[in-house]
Amino acid sequence: MKVLLLENISAVAVEQFRAAGYEVESHKAALEERELVEKIRDAAILGVRSKTPVSKTVIQAGEELVAVGAFCIGVDKIDRTTASERGVAVFNDPHSNSRSVAELAMGEIIVLLRRTFQASTEMHGGVWNKSAAGAHEVRGLTLGIVGYGKIGSQLSDLAEAMGMRVVFYDVSHVLARGNARGLGFRELLETADIVTLHVDGNPQNRNLFGAEEFAAMKDGACFLNLSRGFVVDHEALAACLKSGKIAGAAIDVFPKEPESGAGFESALQGLPNVILTPHVGGSTEEAQQNIGQFVSAKLIDYVRSGDSTLSVNLPQCHLEYEEGSYRLMHIHHNVPGILRAINDILGDRGINIERQSLNTRATLGYAIYDINRPCDAELMTQLRAVPHTISVRAAGC
């Protein structure tokens, strides 16, 4: 089976796929849709990062495609609707780069409060301006975290260790870490000395932060966004930085992000005490190695055993794998009678079901079977002919 990896995915993933017996084709950059359509035709697994759009056209061209791995957190560039319609599993890694993002945010908070970046820029321009004006310790200040998930909660721990007070807002009910306190969104803005965003890519977060939200913040507060570019109105932020309403900002994500090496323009360029980074919050060698290991392991296990745990589009289905089993995986539309039809086919052929597991998710159903004898072409043909079947695979058969 062939694996196609794009965007310089960690060598750890390449090694794991090859060790599992896969043929691996790896590219350092993203591919244009036309080229990707050609490359994906015989690939069982596609691995991408945040730059590659995996469109309906691409997925439909993947005649052998079983799964897509996003070696990052975001899956917004993958057409998950089409993937589900074709029975293609989509996996990501929501965990492995969270420490890297949290560490960068903590470092930028310190740099902003000490006005270190601005001082460094002046020094590069030949200006020596030794002054304590506007420079502050973070100890005793209040950090407001909007989005208290894996990254936000880790940042909460780091900030408390530095002696900061932490308040947070999240749309879900989450457990506070340490001495952190949950507040309403508006109250957080009015309370925090630094506001940092760590929200997900949900469409409801689009334009979350604009002129009204900046106006609600404390005068002279600092602002960070290491989440999604479409969350913040950069024109409004620039205006607040120029007026002094916001004392400093660190921005790692942008509404339009060019390819590496290409030109970049932003309303925030050239402003003092503003740190701009090219979406590198999770870009550490440690994070990329961990992501490469995690996602490749999930993909290999899914192909081998059908385990869809942590898939972002398929029902979560797991059946403990036992050597010597003959395993079937059946993805179908979530309508009554599917299991009965499958069981009847197996029973009519004298095949015993040793173990089975079923789960559903919205319009999809997913069943895993262990049977007592090998599959054959006729059985697979019969199973594919069951009404409302999307895909059928066999492992160990």
Phi and psi in degrees as a GROMACS rama.xvg file:
@    title "Ramachandran Plot"
@    xaxis  label "Phi"
@    yaxis  label "Psi"
@TYPE xy
-105.673  140.289  LYS-2
-116.797  131.321  VAL-3
-113.227  115.759  LEU-4
-114.472  131.46  LEU-5
-118.664  165.393  LEU-6
66.1001  37.1614  GLU-7
56.2778  45.8054  ASN-8
-62.5247  144.086  ILE-9
-48.5068  141.836  SER-10
-60.779  -22.4906  ALA-11
-58.7743  -41.7701  VAL-12
-66.1977  -43.2703  ALA-13
-58.1813  -45.8637  VAL-14
-62.9137  -40.755  GLU-15
-66.7379  -41.1519  GLN-16
-64.6629  -44.1494  PHE-17
-65.121  -38.3055  ARG-18
-63.815  -27.9107  ALA-19
-86.5633  1.73481  ALA-20
95.9882  10.8596  GLY-21
-88.0443  150.105  TYR-22
-84.7898  127.311  GLU-23
-116.729  128.602  VAL-24
-115.739  118.094  GLU-25
-119.921  135.957  SER-26
-123.648  144.095  HIS-27
-76.2344  -26.5561  LYS-28
-117.586  170.821  ALA-29
-72.1161  160.897  ALA-30
-113.445  145.845  LEU-31
-64.6725  154.3  GLU-32
-54.3548  -43.1278  GLU-33
-61.4182  -44.1666  ARG-34
-69.9383  -37.9845  GLU-35
-65.1993  -37.2992  LEU-36
-58.6573  -39.1474  VAL-37
-71.5788  -41.7038  GLU-38
-69.7896  -29.7539  LYS-39
-86.2074  -7.92644  ILE-40
-57.376  -36.4329  ARG-41
-112.418  16.9271  ASP-42
-92.6785  135.493  ALA-43
-86.8018  -30.4594  ALA-44
-131.582  134.994  ILE-45
-116.308  129.577  LEU-46
-117.544  129.424  GLY-47
-136.12  169.622  VAL-48
-115.614  -141.372  ARG-49
-88.7356  -6.19902  SER-50
-96.0643  -20.3128  LYS-51
-91.0602  116.455  THR-52
-75.0417  121.52  PRO-53
-101.377  90.1342  VAL-54
-84.7732  174.784  SER-55
-57.7969  -42.1774  LYS-56
-61.174  -43.0743  THR-57
-64.388  -47.8229  VAL-58
-63.7626  -41.7664  ILE-59
-66.7688  -27.2726  GLN-60
-75.5697  -18.6678  ALA-61
-80.1592  81.4478  GLY-62
-63.7244  -29.8192  GLU-63
-103.851  6.01583  GLU-64
-68.018  127.638  LEU-65
-109.726  -37.4939  VAL-66
-153.628  152.044  ALA-67
-120.366  131.435  VAL-68
-111.763  123.869  GLY-69
-94.0635  109.257  ALA-70
-84.58  59.8234  PHE-71
-172.215  -170.969  CYS-72
-86.7104  -50.7482  ILE-73
-71.1393  139.534  GLY-74
-124.384  16.4496  VAL-75
-68.2532  -17.7007  ASP-76
-92.4879  3.89309  LYS-77
-104.392  126.92  ILE-78
-74.3183  88.9021  ASP-79
-71.1712  -26.2107  ARG-80
-64.1863  -48.5073  THR-81
-65.5243  -39.6524  THR-82
-58.215  -43.9258  ALA-83
-64.9767  -41.2948  SER-84
-62.8367  -28.6807  GLU-85
-95.6963  -1.55357  ARG-86
73.8059  27.5971  GLY-87
-97.1147  122.548  VAL-88
-78.1119  142.834  ALA-89
-120.779  127.558  VAL-90
-122.977  151.256  PHE-91
-137.15  -171.216  ASN-92
-129.847  99.183  ASP-93
-83.2244  3.62791  PRO-94
-115.799  -46.4736  HIS-95
-67.8217  -22.4531  SER-96
-102.801  7.57833  ASN-97
-64.484  -37.4103  SER-98
-65.5073  -40.5045  ARG-99
-61.9558  -43.2848  SER-100
-65.644  -44.2023  VAL-101
-62.4985  -41.187  ALA-102
-64.4941  -42.5563  GLU-103
-62.4435  -43.2914  LEU-104
-60.6285  -44.1915  ALA-105
-63.0536  -43.0169  MET-106
-62.4801  -40.9882  GLY-107
-68.8778  -33.7335  GLU-108
-59.9718  -45.7291  ILE-109
-63.6481  -45.0964  ILE-110
-62.6221  -40.7469  VAL-111
-66.2489  -45.6094  LEU-112
-67.0601  -30.5487  LEU-113
-88.9176  -4.06673  ARG-114
56.3816  33.8386  ARG-115
-67.8825  -40.7438  THR-116
-63.4425  -43.7169  PHE-117
-62.2669  -42.368  GLN-118
-63.8191  -39.71  ALA-119
-64.0577  -42.873  SER-120
-60.4696  -42.6487  THR-121
-64.1003  -40.4282  GLU-122
-62.633  -41.1709  MET-123
-62.9936  -26.1673  HIS-124
-89.3542  5.89049  GLY-125
88.1792  12.8724  GLY-126
-104.616  124.221  VAL-127
-101.853  112.359  TRP-128
-134.921  77.4407  ASN-129
-79.1245  115.684  LYS-130
-157.121  148.227  SER-131
-95.0796  -3.9315  ALA-132
-61.1925  125.83  ALA-133
79.1697  -0.64123  GLY-134
-96.3185  135.053  ALA-135
-138.302  151.044  HIS-136
-73.8229  153.902  GLU-137
-83.4763  -21.653  VAL-138
-58.3004  128.594  ARG-139
90.135  -12.3058  GLY-140
-83.6941  163.354  LEU-141
-105.566  123.381  THR-142
-99.5257  125.459  LEU-143
-103.863  117.752  GLY-144
-105.932  118.009  ILE-145
-99.7065  108.241  VAL-146
103.115  96.5315  GLY-147
-108.368  51.4074  TYR-148
-92.2655  -141.228  GLY-149
-64.5633  -40.1018  LYS-150
-79.072  -49.6931  ILE-151
-57.7109  -40.108  GLY-152
-71.9632  -34.3353  SER-153
-67.6332  -40.3283  GLN-154
-62.1923  -35.9264  LEU-155
-57.3083  -44.3514  SER-156
-64.3252  -43.7785  ASP-157
-63.7075  -42.1901  LEU-158
-65.5019  -42.8605  ALA-159
-63.0514  -36.523  GLU-160
-64.3345  -24.7391  ALA-161
-88.3044  1.73905  MET-162
89.4859  15.606  GLY-163
-88.0653  154.037  MET-164
-87.3927  140.423  ARG-165
-122.444  128.947  VAL-166
-123.322  153.333  VAL-167
-145.829  159.231  PHE-168
-133.43  135.043  TYR-169
-146.791  145.004  ASP-170
-71.145  -20.2072  VAL-171
-101.025  159.96  SER-172
-79.4951  113.865  HIS-173
-125.76  154.958  VAL-174
-81.7195  129.247  LEU-175
-69.943  142.468  ALA-176
-94.5525  140.286  ARG-177
55.2505  -127.706  GLY-178
-100.883  12.2698  ASN-179
-61.966  149.585  ALA-180
-124.578  136.873  ARG-181
-81.4224  136.108  GLY-182
-131.688  165.594  LEU-183
-68.6914  158.525  GLY-184
-57.7494  -50.595  PHE-185
-63.8526  -41.8046  ARG-186
-64.3607  -37.67  GLU-187
-61.2315  -45.5481  LEU-188
-60.0762  -38.2545  LEU-189
-77.4682  -17.2865  GLU-190
-98.7391  -36.5795  THR-191
-79.7311  143.195  ALA-192
-83.8269  -26.6239  ASP-193
-134.364  131.517  ILE-194
-113.957  127.923  VAL-195
-128.475  136.066  THR-196
-101.675  130.507  LEU-197
-140.583  51.0252  HIS-198
-90.9792  165.621  VAL-199
-90.1905  -174.563  ASP-200
-86.8488  17.6497  GLY-201
-58.6092  134.325  ASN-202
-54.9253  -25.1717  PRO-203
-67.3744  -15.5665  GLN-204
-88.1228  -3.0847  ASN-205
-62.1496  132.768  ARG-206
56.2764  33.9556  ASN-207
-61.818  -35.9383  LEU-208
-120.867  115.565  PHE-209
-139.999  -157.6  GLY-210
-57.1329  -40.0289  ALA-211
-64.8321  -41.4086  GLU-212
-70.7197  -40.1581  GLU-213
-63.9199  -37.6782  PHE-214
-64.1689  -29.5683  ALA-215
-77.885  -15.762  ALA-216
-74.0944  160.034  MET-217
-63.6753  143.877  LYS-218
-61.4076  131.988  ASP-219
81.3779  9.62308  GLY-220
-73.8927  165.03  ALA-221
-109.843  159.22  CYS-222
-138.64  137.132  PHE-223
-131.534  144.378  LEU-224
-137.416  110.257  ASN-225
-121.937  30.6661  LEU-226
-109.939  -83.5458  SER-227
-134.465  142.579  ARG-228
-67.3994  -31.3738  GLY-229
-79.1929  0.591927  PHE-230
-77.9029  -28.8943  VAL-231
-118.887  138.622  VAL-232
-82.7573  103.32  ASP-233
-70.3968  -29.5322  HIS-234
-64.5909  -42.5977  GLU-235
-65.7102  -39.5486  ALA-236
-64.2696  -42.6424  LEU-237
-60.5587  -41.7806  ALA-238
-62.6105  -40.5324  ALA-239
-70.2683  -33.0991  CYS-240
-69.2723  -40.4033  LEU-241
-67.6685  -33.9487  LYS-242
-81.7045  -14.5344  SER-243
90.3386  -2.96761  GLY-244
-56.7171  -44.5909  LYS-245
-106.456  127.34  ILE-246
-83.3034  -21.8452  ALA-247
-172.198  158.734  GLY-248
-148.57  150.918  ALA-249
-129.828  120.723  ALA-250
-126.171  124.481  ILE-251
-111.726  -11.9719  ASP-252
-132.109  148.209  VAL-253
-138.354  152.694  PHE-254
-57.9865  -37.5152  PRO-255
-126.812  118.086  LYS-256
-114.623  120.779  GLU-257
-76.4494  172.157  PRO-258
-69.9188  159.4  GLU-259
-58.197  133.574  SER-260
88.2181  -11.224  GLY-261
-83.7031  168.755  ALA-262
-68.5007  153.023  GLY-263
-138.215  136.847  PHE-264
-135.336  140.941  GLU-265
-155.068  148.567  SER-266
-64.9287  -12.8061  ALA-267
-93.3815  -6.18439  LEU-268
-66.7031  142.524  GLN-269
81.5164  -0.612315  GLY-270
-87.1508  140.186  LEU-271
-69.4964  151.597  PRO-272
55.2718  37.2754  ASN-273
-125.384  118.98  VAL-274
-98.2743  121.25  ILE-275
-114.557  126.12  LEU-276
-129.791  148.476  THR-277
-85.8987  63.5546  PRO-278
55.1309  54.0236  HIS-279
-113.536  15.8725  VAL-280
-53.6529  -41.709  GLY-281
-101.779  10.8795  GLY-282
-91.8194  72.899  SER-283
-119.428  156.127  THR-284
-60.9631  -38.1017  GLU-285
-62.7327  -45.2547  GLU-286
-64.1248  -44.4436  ALA-287
-66.152  -35.978  GLN-288
-66.1845  -43.3928  GLN-289
-64.0383  -41.9491  ASN-290
-64.4625  -44.4599  ILE-291
-58.4745  -41.3139  GLY-292
-68.7231  -45.0577  GLN-293
-67.0685  -51.421  PHE-294
-69.2439  -41.4727  VAL-295
-63.1494  -38.6924  SER-296
-63.0647  -41.7698  ALA-297
-62.8055  -42.1853  LYS-298
-67.0671  -44.0414  LEU-299
-61.9168  -42.8633  ILE-300
-67.0888  -37.0963  ASP-301
-64.384  -45.2384  TYR-302
-63.9144  -39.7033  VAL-303
-75.1034  -44.9  ARG-304
-118.627  -10.7507  SER-305
83.5255  3.62503  GLY-306
-65.3982  113.322  ASP-307
-101.935  13.5259  SER-308
-55.6728  130.09  THR-309
76.6387  5.16072  LEU-310
-63.743  140.818  SER-311
-87.4633  -5.7994  VAL-312
-129.945  -25.5118  ASN-313
-94.3317  158.508  LEU-314
-57.8099  144.376  PRO-315
-78.568  109.164  GLN-316
-133.798  130.912  CYS-317
-140.434  137.407  HIS-318
-137.667  120.895  LEU-319
-53.3373  127.033  GLU-320
-85.5918  133.956  TYR-321
-123.752  129.808  GLU-322
-57.2929  140.154  GLU-323
93.1841  -8.00867  GLY-324
-78.0893  157.636  SER-325
-114.014  110.521  TYR-326
-106.327  137.066  ARG-327
-118.632  140.559  LEU-328
-123.47  126.83  MET-329
-128.128  114.406  HIS-330
-103.514  133.833  ILE-331
-151.151  169.037  HIS-332
-71.6521  144.361  HIS-333
-80.3769  81.0699  ASN-334
-130.603  158.046  VAL-335
-65.0229  148.807  PRO-336
96.0092  -4.83522  GLY-337
-65.8941  -50.6578  ILE-338
-61.2942  -38.3777  LEU-339
-61.6694  -41.6813  ARG-340
-64.731  -42.2392  ALA-341
-65.9844  -46.0032  ILE-342
-61.2962  -36.6881  ASN-343
-64.6281  -42.2327  ASP-344
-62.079  -46.2797  ILE-345
-64.6908  -43.5929  LEU-346
-62.9247  -41.8853  GLY-347
-62.8423  -25.4919  ASP-348
-95.2984  6.61476  ARG-349
71.5595  26.2305  GLY-350
-97.2664  128.764  ILE-351
-92.502  136.49  ASN-352
-88.4385  114.48  ILE-353
-84.3632  -38.0533  GLU-354
-151.006  151.779  ARG-355
-154.523  155.921  GLN-356
-144.964  140.728  SER-357
-136.385  140.421  LEU-358
-146.194  157.6  ASN-359
-127.724  157.084  THR-360
-150.98  107.357  ARG-361
55.1317  -117.195  ALA-362
-88.955  0.803573  THR-363
-109.649  147.409  LEU-364
-125.69  148.469  GLY-365
-141.613  124.598  TYR-366
-123.782  137.746  ALA-367
-117.483  130.585  ILE-368
-121.975  140.48  TYR-369
-110.271  125.202  ASP-370
-118.78  169.345  ILE-371
-94.3761  4.55253  ASN-372
-153.812  162.297  ARG-373
-61.7763  154.872  PRO-374
-79.9413  164.671  CYS-375
-141.799  170.506  ASP-376
-60.5528  -37.2603  ALA-377
-65.8258  -42.1143  GLU-378
-61.5542  -45.106  LEU-379
-62.3484  -38.4164  MET-380
-63.6022  -42.9111  THR-381
-63.8621  -41.8571  GLN-382
-67.2805  -38.1711  LEU-383
-67.5326  -22.6084  ARG-384
-84.213  -6.34762  ALA-385
-63.3508  128.178  VAL-386
-53.8636  141.137  PRO-387
73.7635  12.1146  HIS-388
-73.9222  136.619  THR-389
-99.7935  -50.3358  ILE-390
-155.764  153.734  SER-391
-133.183  132.748  VAL-392
-131.391  157.419  ARG-393
-126.139  140.282  ALA-394
-128.897  137.736  ALA-395
72.3494  15.7093  GLY-396
